[in-house]
Amino acid sequence: MNNTYYDIFEIPSSASQDDIKNAYRRLAMKYHPDRSQDKELGEIKMKEINFIYSILSNPDKRKWYDSTISLNQEYEEENYSYSYSSIFCDEVEVTDCVGNKTKLKIGDNIYYLVEIDKSIITWKYKRKEYFNLVVKNIFDPDKKDFYAKAIKFDFNKTPLCVAHWGNSGMIIYKEDYESYWLSQASYSKIDKRKGIIAGVIILILLFFGFFYFHSKFSISSDRAEYLKNKIKENLESTEDAKQYYKNEYYASDVEVSYILSDFYTVCEKESTLTKEEVDVLSIPSKLGIIKGEIPKGKNVILLLFCPSQNFYKVKFRDLVGWVPGWHLENLDSLEKSQGEE
């Protein structure tokens, strides 16, 4: 059974706006990074809580969400005359909320802007961040006449895709996607632009810092040249690291960002065996797209580790993807040897 946003907030679907606000405050008090012993978990949970609250606290968005949780994947032949799987396709062209027209594909991440509560000592503020969902299925526009025979949906809108995050699933409508959601390509551009801006700010700060110390302590021309080269090396090192992870660990752009933010851990490419036959998934979640399977007792190479989900990214022959850690042998001894090093 999928958890709805109401289940996560521990309130009924008929809850009032005051009930929703009280539930939000209760969960924020529980998971806020300043109060949580696990800062990383607190950051993740607060992003999730703010995402849910941004929808349930807005009457229009709440109505939109309420229509999505009527998704019925367990259809019965006597009630539905058309196969659930027959109404989907592999990709579709769509325009996102910033006006970029892209191809939406199964397994893509889509992004929704939310405000996250932050604080520095006693100063509290809000910061805008993107919450992402994974596209599980895409509705085939040519099969629109058959949608109502396989699922329940809001007839006033056009279903675009089914997206998943955690144990929750929801229909994203074309009209709402065009108003609220960013495509993976658009998010990559924004993320790259943010990186450039951050780099420029760092350069400016380094420049003024260099100028200050140069004027105060009158450093030599050799020292000045050294500092300039060091700044250039730092800017190049980030791009080199990204390319290294892509080449050596088969990491996508999203996975690289998780590596750099320490959400994923890089393994030492150790080898281990599968305890049993296991599906290889596109993301570290049981809701990921199945890319293939690895038989029992086969040797795999460990590439990345997602601690929050206990999933490993592995390589088996030409197959690369994520598998649950409990399907792999000797993980305790590998972690112990890494700690000793």
Secondary structure, 3 states (H helix, E strand, C coil): CCCCHHHHHCCCCCCCHHHHHHHHHHHHHHHCCCCCCCHHHHHHHHHHHHHHHHHHCCHHHHHHHHHHCCCCCCCCCCCCCCCHHHHEECEEEEECCCCCEEEEECCCEEEEEEEEEEEECCEEEEEEEEEEEEEEEEECHHHHHHHHHHCCCCCCCCEEEEEEECCEEEEEEHHHHHHHEECHHHHHHHHHHHHHHHHHHHHHHHHHHHHHHHHHHCCCHHHHHHHHHHHHHHHHHHHHHHHHHHHHHCCCHHHHHHHHCCCCEECCCCEEEECCCEEEECCCCCCCCEEEEECCCCEEEEEEEECCCCEEEEEECCEEEEEEHHHECCHHHHHHHHHHC
